[in-house]
Amino acid sequence: QSLYLQLVDEAAGGRRYVPAAGATLSVVFDSVDAAKATTRSATQPFDDDDRSIWLVSVTTADTMRGTVDLRLTLTEGAVVHRAVVKGGVRVLSTERI
C-alpha cells in the first residue's frame, strides 16, 4: 500500500511546503509497544513537479494496529524539521477474529 503525504507550512497560511532539493523525510509509525514502531524513508514521487508530496510504502508485514501517530523528520542539509501527526493513520484488519 502507498501513503501519500503533503507538507504544508502553517506559518504561511497552509501553503505547500517545498523543501530544498536533496531533502529527506523519515516517517515513524508509532506503536504503544516501542519495539513495534515502524520507520520508513519517504520518496518524492513527482520530483521537481511537486516536491511537497511524499510517498511512504506500507507492507502487510508491518505490525501496525488501530490508530497510529506519525512522527516526521524532514532534513534539509543542516536544518531539521520535526512534526507529529496525531492519529494520522487508522489500520483496520481485513481478517475476522
N, C-alpha and C positions, 0 to 999 in steps of 0.2 A: 504494500500500500504506500501511497505517497501523500505527504502532508505538505501543503504549501503555506508559507508564512510571508507576510508582507510587513516590512519595517516601516514605522511611521514616527515622525518627530512631533510629539505632543506640544513641545515648546513653540513649534511653528504652525500651530493650528491643525495638527493631524496630517500634515503633508507627508508624502512618501519620503522616507529617508534613504538616500542613495549613498552607500558607503564608498570609500576610496577604492580604487582598483586594487586588487590583490587582498582585499579584506577576507577574513574567515569568520564563520559563525558556527559555534558549538552549541548543541541543544542537549540538555539533560532532561529526560523524562523521569521526574521524581517518583519515589515509592515510599510507603510507610516504612518498609524494610530497606534501609540504605544499600544493602548488598544487592538489591534488585533494581536499583536505579539504572537506567539505560542512557548511554551517551552516544550521540551521533554527530557527525560533521555534516553540515548542510552544504548544498551546492547552489550555484546560481544558474537556473535552467535557461534564462533568457539573456545571459551575458550582458552586453552593453545596451540591449534594448530596454531592460528594466532591472537594474541591479538592486532594487528594493525588494524583489521577490526571491525567496529562498525555498529550496526543496529538501525535505528530510524523508528518508526512506524508513519504513517501519515493517518488520517482518513478523511472520507468525511465531517465530522463536522468541520474540521479545516477551518479557514477563510482566506486562502492564495489565492492571486491573482497575476498574472503577474510574473515578475522575482523577486525572493526573495533572499536576502542575508542571510547567515547562520553565526551565532556567536557561536563559540565553546569554551567551558571551560572544560579543562582536569585537573582533580585534582588527584594528586599522593601524598597522605599523606599531608605534609605541602607545597608541591610545586604545584603551579597553573600555567598552561599554557593557554594562550588565543589566538584565531585566528579568522579571519573573512574570509569567502569565499564569495567574491562579485559575485552576480548573480549565486549562487550555484544551485538554483532550479528554473525551469520555470514551472508555473502552468497554464494549459490550461483547459478551461471549455469544457465539453462534451455536454453541453446543448446549443441549439440555442437561441439567444437573439433576 
